[in-house]
């Protein structure tokens, strides 16, 4: 499975130095250049560069190019950006996942058959694979404090999902 990661998640995890959690995802983590270009603030940009250099991360997918025009039309975008590349990936492949906190990208990608998750999903997966319940909840708190700005409802749901992992499940 190809896993396209959007800038929203890269920024959320990169701002707290937790991009390594992406390694817990099942599939080939792919960070396309147009997406990486949207990550401009420090220390997130440097953290992203170090993550790409130090991990088995794909940084291109020629299959996406064939679907860029269609992605532009679907999203109503005139210019190429990370969103159009992510959606083109969802169009290009049958076995694909999209990691994004952008509602529009998530909805469109899911409509084209992609499995969709976001930053919280990455943290919950990491709780299943490597983090303790407390460590995972701490990552959620740090992400919340550094820019994701979750609603109380989302924060409570994240905590419930993490607690459920500790009880042997990944379901809410």
QUIBEL-V311913 format. One record per residue. SS is DSSP state (A for helix, B for strand, O for the rest). PHI is phi in whole degrees, 0 to 359 (999 if undefined). BURIAL is b if it has 16 or more other C-alpha atoms within 10 Angstrom, else e. Layout:
<<SS;PHI;BURIAL> <SS;PHI;BURIAL>>
This chain:
<<O;999;e> <B;267;b> <B;242;b> <B;271;b> <B;254;b> <O;273;b> <A;299;b> <A;301;b> <A;286;b> <A;299;b> <A;290;b> <A;298;b> <A;283;b> <A;292;b> <O;291;b> <O;247;b> <O;69;b> <O;239;b> <A;298;b> <A;304;b> <A;297;b> <A;296;b> <A;294;b> <A;277;b> <O;286;b> <O;276;e> <O;134;e> <B;274;b> <B;294;b> <B;232;b> <O;240;b> <O;287;b> <A;306;e> <A;296;b> <A;287;b> <A;301;b> <O;296;e> <O;279;b> <O;266;b> <O;243;e> <O;270;e> <O;261;e> <O;274;e> <A;299;b> <A;300;b> <A;295;b> <A;299;b> <A;294;b> <A;301;e> <A;293;e> <A;297;b> <A;297;b> <A;294;e> <A;262;e> <O;224;e> <O;276;e> <O;240;b> <B;281;b> <O;239;e> <O;204;e> <O;205;b> <A;303;e> <A;299;e> <A;294;b> <A;303;e> <O;296;e> <O;251;b> <A;300;b> <A;300;b> <A;296;e> <A;297;b> <A;301;b> <A;295;e> <A;298;e> <A;275;e> <O;70;e> <O;260;e> <O;273;e> <O;249;e> <O;290;e> <O;207;b> <A;301;b> <A;298;b> <A;294;b> <A;291;b> <A;298;b> <A;295;b> <A;297;b> <A;294;b> <A;295;b> <A;285;b> <A;282;b> <O;233;b> <O;277;e> <O;257;e> <B;220;b> <B;233;b> <B;236;b> <B;248;b> <O;203;b> <O;257;b> <O;276;e> <A;304;e> <A;296;e> <A;298;b> <A;297;b> <A;297;e> <A;294;b> <A;298;b> <A;297;b> <A;298;e> <O;266;b> <O;97;e> <O;285;b> <B;282;b> <B;236;b> <B;213;b> <O;225;b> <A;303;b> <A;298;b> <A;300;b> <A;295;b> <A;293;b> <A;297;b> <A;298;b> <A;295;b> <A;295;b> <A;287;b> <A;264;e> <O;216;e> <O;268;b> <O;284;b> <A;303;b> <A;295;e> <A;298;e> <A;296;b> <A;297;b> <A;293;e> <A;299;b> <A;301;b> <A;298;b> <A;295;b> <A;298;b> <A;299;b> <A;286;e> <A;254;e> <A;135;e> <A;291;b> <O;46;e> <O;282;e> <O;287;e> <A;300;e> <A;296;e> <A;293;e> <A;298;b> <A;295;e> <A;296;e> <A;301;b> <A;299;b> <A;298;b> <A;297;b> <A;295;b> <A;297;b> <A;296;b> <A;299;b> <A;297;e> <O;266;e> <O;97;e> <O;220;e> <O;249;b> <O;252;e> <O;269;e>>
